[in-house]
Amino acid sequence: MKRIIYWFRNDLRVHDNEGFLKATQQADEVIPVYCFDPRHFAETSLGFTKTGVFRAQFLLESVQDLRRSLRNLDADLVVRTGKPETVLFEMAQMLDATAIYTSKEVTQEETQVEADLTKKLKTKNVDFEQFWSSTLYHPKDLPFWFAKLPDVFTDFRKAVERSSKVRPTFEDPTEILYPAGVEAGRMPAINDLIPLATVPEIDPRGVLPFRGGETEALKRLQAYIWEHDQLKVYKETRNQMLGADYSSKFSVWLSLGCLSPRRVYEEVKRYERERVSNDSTYWLVFELIWRDYFRFVALKFGTRIFKTPGIKNDLVTKWVRNVPLFQKWIDGTTGVPLVDANMRELKETGFMSNRGRQNVASFLAKDLGIDWTWGAAWFESQLIDYDVCSNWGNWNYVAGVGNDPRENRYFNIHFQATRYDADGSYVKHWLPELEGVPAKQVHQVWTLSRADQQRFGAILGADYPMPIINANKWLK
Ligand SMILES: Cc1cc2nc3c(=O)[nH]c(=O)nc-3n(C[C@H](O)[C@H](O)[C@H](O)COP(=O)(O)OP(=O)(O)OC[C@H]3O[C@@H](n4cnc5c(N)ncnc54)[C@H](O)[C@@H]3O)c2cc1C
């Protein structure tokens, strides 16, 4: 009798899930499990929870959706709360499991859990098998060892495009033999995970009313590519900041594995065959290769991606650790409209565009000189698409301690604002106090005369803050 526990982690899907499929094919009985790890919801040293309410809610919805899908397949999803290395170990013994299958993670906290669990399972002769499920390219298909991973993205991309193939997706399981008498357990409520938390309301100003789960992920894939027909213009729209369709928004589902990157790839290829193949269709895949790259970078550099000196091991830059300034950045009250609008969007919805992320990260690290790891930690807490490798990898990059081939990359926030929000509609969307300020002046409100402030209904220091840095440097 072969009984396999399939431990779902950041692969909350039935489609293209090699490990889960193999478990269903190889076992006489399969017990799918998800375990909420209390450490993921603990308070950080910066005073906020490692997982904030938007992300927690999205996770709950994703697990709930997976449970629904498995129930539709006459199985179930066992849900537990506790340290997975303890919960899974006890469960394996109690249920007489012969093996635990799961997906493979790459960063320290996750691999530590894997190591602790394996060690315990060995003593009971329970197998532990892991499957790679998170990237477009399988690591075994890369044309180099991780130690030799190119330090420049373009070199990596060209090499994989030349020499590697994206593997086809795996089929869905046809039959899951779930044993009788296994108590599936109750889904936790949000305040079981984060004390006193309530289900966050969906802000109608947000880009999309995001809902977690594979079902929503596949709906969005269909809507963005086929119904809204947006893929053919992706390259021209991807730097915008307002609306549902300027970019795919796939990241929120990719991050928890509700959506497989190979599934996205196959859909792009089908679109290219059936509708159009152009720079835009290529560019979405190009961006997915960035995502892969950060995962492999995390494998190569280990815990360095989380540390202030970064991948580069920059021991020269002196970082500021100023809590009140950091709080102004978090709250979107820096007096720099583009930064504030983006930070308020993040705080009120759990999402921010890529253009926004680059600007606010650069502002924190390069203009305020604040320890960039604080910013990355805030993003980790807030972003519903938080992905450990993409987040910390991008922050390394923008803060100038990563593997950016361009030395001293710097975002002139005023230039960025006038280029990507020329009519000011984005900042006015999130900063209604600036509604009356003409587009030409809205990105440099700090230069308004007292008379103009009164005329436009935006008094500096009362309706909207004075900038916390010398913002005139950008105007020179
Ligand atoms: C400071 C900073 C932090 C970030 N943190 C995260 C994070 O925690 N999780 C996350 O998924 N992305 C992160 N990104 C990357 C990027 O901003 C988001 O992937 C993107 O905004 C998601 O929106 P989308 O799905 O509409 O993207 P699209 O433009 O539609 O791109 C398609 C997909 O490509 C991938 N992608 C696009 N850009 C990048 C990139 N720069 N790096 C890695 N993958 C990319 C994503 O999976 C995305 O879903 C971060 C970027 C910055 C600058």
The ligand as an ORCA input file, in Angstrom:
! r2SCAN-3c Opt
* xyz 0 1
  C      11.478     46.789     -6.314
  C      10.703     45.743     -7.083
  C      10.096     44.683     -6.401
  C       9.393     43.704     -7.104
  N       8.805     42.675     -6.406
  C       8.170     41.691     -7.090
  C       7.562     40.599     -6.401
  O       7.607     40.487     -5.176
  N       6.909     39.667     -7.147
  C       6.842     39.737     -8.505
  O       6.248     38.864     -9.126
  N       7.440     40.734     -9.182
  C       8.082     41.716     -8.520
  N       8.641     42.753     -9.218
  C       8.657     42.709    -10.692
  C       7.495     43.403    -11.406
  O       7.304     44.688    -10.895
  C       6.197     42.615    -11.307
  O       6.421     41.274    -11.676
  C       5.125     43.183    -12.227
  O       4.894     44.524    -11.924
  C       3.866     42.385    -12.073
  O       2.819     42.890    -12.853
  P       2.307     42.083    -14.126
  O       2.060     40.673    -13.794
  O       1.187     42.860    -14.684
  O       3.587     42.162    -15.048
  P       3.734     42.030    -16.641
  O       4.371     43.281    -17.103
  O       2.475     41.638    -17.270
  O       4.825     40.887    -16.807
  C       4.488     39.509    -16.977
  C       5.191     38.693    -15.933
  O       6.603     38.784    -16.077
  C       7.240     38.746    -14.802
  N       7.990     39.986    -14.590
  C       7.773     41.186    -15.157
  N       8.702     42.066    -14.758
  C       9.521     41.411    -13.900
  C      10.672     41.767    -13.134
  N      11.189     42.996    -13.169
  N      11.213     40.839    -12.351
  C      10.712     39.587    -12.277
  N       9.648     39.195    -12.985
  C       9.053     40.083    -13.776
  C       6.122     38.641    -13.775
  O       5.965     37.298    -13.429
  C       4.906     39.158    -14.516
  O       3.701     38.628    -14.052
  C       9.328     43.768     -8.516
  C       9.923     44.837     -9.185
  C      10.591     45.813     -8.477
  C      11.235     46.955     -9.229
*
